[in-house]
Amino acid sequence: MDPLTLALAALGVVLALAVGFVGARVGRGGTAAAAFEDATQRAEALTARTEAEAVRFQERADAAQAELATAREEARRRRARLEQRVAEVKERHQKAREKLDAARLRIDKKTKRLAARETTLDTAVAAVEALTAAAERRRTEADALREQVQGLATTVGRRQQEIAGREREVEALHARLSEETARLDRLVEEHLGKLERAADLSRDEARERLVNELTREAKLEAAGAVKDARDRARETAQREATKVILKAIQRLAATATIEHTVSAVPLKSEDMKGRVIGREGRNIRAFEAATGVEVIVDDTPDAVLVSGFDPVRREVARISLIRLLDDGRIHPARIEEVVEAVREEIDTEIMEVGEQTALELQLHGLHPELVKLVGRMKYRASYGQNLLHHSIEVAKLSGLMAAELGLDARKARRAGLLHDIGKVIEGDLEQPHAIAGMELARRYKEHPDVANAVGAHHDEVPMATPIAPIVQAADAASGARPGARREALERYVQRLKGLEQIASDFEGVLQAYAIQAGREIRVMVDTAQVSDAVAESLASDICRRIEREMEYPGQIKVTVIREVRAVSIAK
């Protein structure tokens, strides 16, 4: 029996006992046995009924469980079928959505194509309307032109008739002219014959004499015109140029230095020369190898000479030798150590000098390599003039003149500072320093106007900016300043002789004298061969030949002197 049936049976026994107990309490008058028996019977009967009911209830419960299991199985199958249908519906929905999206895309594409076609159609319609309007205008113009052509055709016909009449008149006049020309030719021949007999000259001789006379007069007139033009130019340009240059010079002053290729190092005593040379010359050989210069130990009292073309190397050698002499320890290892330390100090000083120069001239943004090369100018000289001082002077002069003329003063100062940068480029140059400097400026992204001014200050390239002639003029003014430059005696004398020889080669020159240290040449001419007007042309010709054949610093002034003296003696 299952637990439910047992529970029902127990419940029946309990009820029977309860009924018996109640019956015993109620029927106190009967005997206890009879009461108990009766209660027992009723309890058994009740138990039997309870068991029967429990069996029937169990049967109904089993049937209900079977129906419940059947119902669950049916519900599971229905659920499976429902899930399958839901999946099918979702799949169909997904396919329908994909088809709908594809249809929407096709519709969008068709809509865009339709819109594009409508736009194209609108454009075409507008173009057709414009062409139609243009055609209508052209038709109207053509009608007007047709009417004009018809009118012109009528006029042309009338003019042709008039021209035909005039041509007949011209033919008649031409015939008369031919007759008159022939008559005049006969008369001219007769008169020419009479003139030849009267002047005792042939026709060719008279023509040659006339040509020579006209040529001489043309030269005189041309020279006079050139003189007048130059005088007018001087009246306007010379005054303004002089004012600009004088303002620049008044606001600038610079000192001149002397160019050296040999530096002298003082010694405390003659015994130090032996220490400089070292045992079997090892010290001097180590020093020359480390510095790249030549050490000259000769009979110069209490001094050793350091010779070298590179001024930076020579300065490194000079300072290194002074420090070695002060320290007293002179041997190859110490020499290399001191030279390396001095070289680093000089490199640092070069950068500081370049930066200070750029700051002084208010030039910002210079490339570090350009700053370094500007600093190297301190140890470079040209014709005895320190290159750094000369470049600073040119930069200031260029800036002042550019400011006076309303140009970019900062750009002019930049070009003036860098105009001789090609002179301090390390290594052998196969081109002029102006071209090398121009290429260097372009390499370090300087302004094209600055690069052109650097390359054109010696006319190596054409001048493409107003700053270029300003830099050229400032360079000439700085070099031509008295005391700025000097030359070796032999080269100086040779240049003076060359100047005098060039001037003496011209026709009509009596004497030529180079004065003012070769910065001016005075030419004395024959008054019979050279007129005042021709003297102007002679001065220009001499200048052009000097520029073409000679090399010289600054400028050379050519003065042609034509002097007429009238002498009479009173007795």
Secondary structure, 3 states (H helix, E strand, C coil): CCHHHHHHHHHHHHHHHHHHHHHHHHCCCCCHHHHHHHHHHHHHHHHHHHHHHHHHHHHHHHHHHHHHHHHHHHHHHHHHHHHHHHHHHHHHHHHHHHHHHHHHHHHHHHHHHHHHHHHHHHHHHHHHHHHHHHHHHHHHHHHHHHHHHHHHHHHHHHHHHHHHHHHHHHHHHHHHHHHHHHHHHHHHHHHHHHHHHHHCCCHHHHHHHHHHHHHHHHHHHHHHHHHHHHHHHHHHHHHHHHHHHHHHHHCCCCCCCCCCCEEEEECCCCHHHHHHHCHHHHHHHHHHHHHCCEEECCCCCCEEEEECCCHHHHHHHHHHHHHHHHHCCCCHHHHHHHHHHHHHHHHHHHHHHHHHHHHHCCCCCCCHHHHHHHHHHHHCEECCEEHHHHHHHHHHHHHHHHHHCCCCHHHHHHHHHHCCHHHHCCCCCCCCHHHHHHHHHHHCCCCHHHHHHHHHCCCCCCCCCCHHHHHHHHHHHHHHCCCCCCCCHHHHHHHHHHHHHHHHCCCCEEEEEEECCCCEEEEEECCCCCCHHHHHHHHHHHHHHHHHHCCCCCCCEEEEECCCCCCCCCC
